[in-house]
Amino acid sequence: MTRKRLLVLAAGVALWAAAAWLGVRGAALLWNRLARSDAGPASSSHGPAVPGQRWTAQEREAVERATRPGYRPALPADAEPTPERDDLAALYGKYDPFFVRGDLNDDGRGDFVQVFVREREGSVLFDVVVFFGLEGGGFSPPTVVEKAVALGNGDVAVDRDLVIVTPDLASDESYRYRLEPDLKKFVDVDAGSPGADDAPDESPDRRLRARV
């Protein structure tokens, strides 16, 4: 075989190898794109994508609409590790300190409580809001329950139509809020009425159950 033929053969093998590599690479890229497509879009026209897999598609959309620069949904990683939090995780199995579902206006449609994080002058503050389920599907814009709460050591929970905000799990102090339809806002049900008769049921560890 002449030198010229050897060079042609070598060039052909090189071209074949390059084509094969590009084919494998292209297939991998296509597979990854399809996998991301099945998982849902990374972002929407309503704003930046938010991390986490705890929301349904409609819950995610509502959270994204409410997310703005310098303001983001709180994730379990934003919670300080404490023995009390470990106990709750062991009790409930699936425990999220900053997200919980319920029916807070007794209309038979699911609502959810979401905590958001904002940083002000070096301090991390938490805002507690509720998204109400709409009759035609989806959720309303957020209704504020409480703002600027130091909630790194605490959590939120739901019992019947009450939102329970506990700033520190090591303390017995909790705040209970109920929607006041006429005012269209949440009010502290214990303000000025200590020892009210509508105290919610308690779980065996005396913590209000949070339905996630």
GUMI-257501 format. One line per field, with one value per residue (C-alpha): x, y, z; residue in one letter. Coordinates in steps of 0.2 Angstrom, whole numbers, plus 5000, padded with zeros to 4 digits. Each point is the difference from the previous one (the first is absolute). Layout:
BEGIN
u c(X / ...)
v c(Y / ...)
w c(Z / ...)
residu c(A / ...)
end
This chain:
BEGIN
u c(5000 / 5007 / 5003 / 4986 / 4988 / 5005 / 4997 / 4983 / 4995 / 5006 / 4991 / 4984 / 5002 / 5002 / 4985 / 4989 / 5006 / 4996 / 4983 / 4996 / 5006 / 4988 / 4986 / 5002 / 5002 / 4985 / 4989 / 5006 / 4995 / 4983 / 4997 / 5004 / 4989 / 4985 / 5003 / 5000 / 4984 / 4991 / 5005 / 4992 / 5007 / 5014 / 4992 / 4983 / 4994 / 4996 / 5017 / 5016 / 4999 / 5000 / 5009 / 4993 / 4988 / 4986 / 4988 / 4987 / 5001 / 4987 / 5007 / 5017 / 4992 / 4992 / 5017 / 5009 / 4988 / 5003 / 5019 / 5009 / 5018 / 5007 / 4985 / 4999 / 4991 / 5007 / 5007 / 5003 / 5019 / 4996 / 4995 / 5012 / 5004 / 4993 / 4995 / 4982 / 5000 / 5008 / 4986 / 4987 / 5008 / 5000 / 4982 / 4993 / 5012 / 4997 / 5003 / 5002 / 5001 / 4995 / 4987 / 4983 / 4983 / 4983 / 4983 / 5001 / 4984 / 4988 / 4995 / 5005 / 5015 / 5018 / 5011 / 5018 / 5011 / 5017 / 5014 / 5010 / 5018 / 5006 / 5017 / 5000 / 5016 / 5008 / 4985 / 4990 / 4982 / 4985 / 4983 / 4986 / 4986 / 4986 / 4995 / 4981 / 4994 / 4988 / 4984 / 5007 / 5017 / 5016 / 5003 / 4997 / 5014 / 5007 / 4991 / 5012 / 4998 / 5015 / 5016 / 5018 / 4999 / 5016 / 4996 / 5017 / 4997 / 4981 / 4987 / 4982 / 4986 / 4982 / 4985 / 4983 / 4998 / 5015 / 5018 / 5012 / 5016 / 5013 / 5015 / 5011 / 4997 / 5009 / 4986 / 4982 / 4995 / 4990 / 4989 / 4983 / 4993 / 4983 / 4993 / 4988 / 4989 / 4993 / 5017 / 5008 / 5015 / 5006 / 4998 / 5008 / 4986 / 5008 / 5002 / 4991 / 4992 / 5012 / 4994 / 4987 / 4989 / 5004 / 5017 / 5005 / 5003 / 5018 / 5011 / 5007 / 5016 / 4989 / 5005 / 4986 / 5000 / 5005 / 4992 / 5013)
v c(5000 / 5017 / 5014 / 5010 / 4986 / 4999 / 5018 / 5000 / 4985 / 5008 / 5016 / 4989 / 4992 / 5016 / 5008 / 4984 / 5001 / 5019 / 4997 / 4986 / 5011 / 5014 / 4988 / 4994 / 5017 / 5006 / 4986 / 5004 / 5018 / 4995 / 4988 / 5013 / 5013 / 4988 / 4995 / 5019 / 5002 / 4986 / 5007 / 5017 / 5017 / 5007 / 5017 / 5009 / 5016 / 5005 / 5001 / 4990 / 4982 / 4996 / 4984 / 4986 / 4986 / 5002 / 5010 / 4994 / 5008 / 5013 / 5003 / 5003 / 5012 / 5010 / 5001 / 5005 / 5015 / 5006 / 4998 / 5017 / 5005 / 4999 / 4989 / 4982 / 4985 / 4993 / 4982 / 4987 / 5004 / 5018 / 4992 / 4999 / 4982 / 4997 / 4984 / 5006 / 5000 / 4983 / 4993 / 5007 / 4993 / 4983 / 5002 / 5005 / 4992 / 5013 / 5017 / 5017 / 5015 / 5013 / 4992 / 4992 / 4997 / 5001 / 5008 / 5017 / 5008 / 4984 / 5001 / 4982 / 5005 / 4997 / 5015 / 5000 / 5010 / 5005 / 5010 / 5012 / 5006 / 5018 / 5007 / 5018 / 5008 / 4983 / 4992 / 4986 / 5003 / 4988 / 5005 / 4988 / 5000 / 4989 / 4996 / 4996 / 4987 / 5008 / 4992 / 4999 / 4993 / 5008 / 5011 / 5018 / 5013 / 4998 / 5006 / 5006 / 4991 / 5008 / 5009 / 5002 / 4985 / 4992 / 4982 / 4992 / 4990 / 4998 / 4994 / 5002 / 4988 / 4998 / 4994 / 5001 / 5019 / 5006 / 5004 / 4997 / 5009 / 4994 / 5012 / 4988 / 4981 / 5000 / 5012 / 4996 / 5017 / 4999 / 5012 / 4995 / 5009 / 4998 / 5009 / 5013 / 5001 / 5017 / 5007 / 4989 / 4997 / 4989 / 5005 / 4993 / 4990 / 5001 / 5019 / 5006 / 4984 / 4988 / 4982 / 5001 / 4984 / 4997 / 4993 / 4987 / 4982 / 4995 / 4985 / 4988 / 5010 / 5016 / 5007 / 5005 / 4989 / 5008 / 4992 / 5000)
w c(5000 / 4995 / 5012 / 4992 / 5002 / 5019 / 5002 / 4992 / 5011 / 5016 / 4996 / 4997 / 5016 / 5009 / 4992 / 5004 / 5018 / 5001 / 4993 / 5012 / 5015 / 4994 / 4998 / 5018 / 5007 / 4990 / 5007 / 5018 / 4998 / 4992 / 5015 / 5013 / 4991 / 5000 / 5018 / 5005 / 4989 / 5009 / 5017 / 4995 / 4994 / 5010 / 5000 / 4994 / 4993 / 5018 / 5007 / 5004 / 5005 / 5018 / 5007 / 5009 / 4995 / 5014 / 4989 / 4988 / 4983 / 5004 / 5017 / 4992 / 4988 / 5014 / 5010 / 4984 / 4997 / 5018 / 4999 / 4997 / 5001 / 5018 / 5005 / 4998 / 5008 / 5015 / 4999 / 5013 / 4999 / 5007 / 5016 / 5014 / 5006 / 5017 / 5010 / 5000 / 4981 / 4999 / 5012 / 4988 / 4985 / 5009 / 5005 / 4983 / 4988 / 4987 / 5009 / 4992 / 5012 / 4987 / 4989 / 5005 / 4992 / 5007 / 4997 / 5009 / 4994 / 5001 / 4982 / 4996 / 4989 / 5005 / 5006 / 5005 / 5012 / 4993 / 5009 / 4990 / 5005 / 4998 / 5006 / 5008 / 5007 / 5003 / 5008 / 4993 / 5002 / 4996 / 4993 / 5002 / 4986 / 4994 / 4983 / 4998 / 4988 / 4986 / 4994 / 4982 / 5005 / 5005 / 5015 / 5005 / 5003 / 5017 / 5016 / 5013 / 5017 / 5009 / 4994 / 5006 / 5012 / 5006 / 4995 / 4998 / 5016 / 4997 / 4988 / 4993 / 5002 / 4996 / 5011 / 4993 / 4994 / 5011 / 4994 / 5015 / 5000 / 5012 / 5001 / 5010 / 5002 / 5016 / 5007 / 5004 / 4992 / 4984 / 4991 / 4992 / 4986 / 4991 / 4984 / 5004 / 4984 / 5003 / 5002 / 4987 / 5011 / 5014 / 5018 / 5016 / 5008 / 5017 / 5000 / 5015 / 5003 / 5010 / 5003 / 4985 / 4999 / 4982 / 5003 / 4986 / 5003 / 5005 / 4994 / 5012 / 5002 / 5004 / 4983 / 4988 / 4985 / 4984 / 4984 / 4986)
residu c(M / T / R / K / R / L / L / V / L / A / A / G / V / A / L / W / A / A / A / A / W / L / G / V / R / G / A / A / L / L / W / N / R / L / A / R / S / D / A / G / P / A / S / S / S / H / G / P / A / V / P / G / Q / R / W / T / A / Q / E / R / E / A / V / E / R / A / T / R / P / G / Y / R / P / A / L / P / A / D / A / E / P / T / P / E / R / D / D / L / A / A / L / Y / G / K / Y / D / P / F / F / V / R / G / D / L / N / D / D / G / R / G / D / F / V / Q / V / F / V / R / E / R / E / G / S / V / L / F / D / V / V / V / F / F / G / L / E / G / G / G / F / S / P / P / T / V / V / E / K / A / V / A / L / G / N / G / D / V / A / V / D / R / D / L / V / I / V / T / P / D / L / A / S / D / E / S / Y / R / Y / R / L / E / P / D / L / K / K / F / V / D / V / D / A / G / S / P / G / A / D / D / A / P / D / E / S / P / D / R / R / L / R / A / R / V)
end
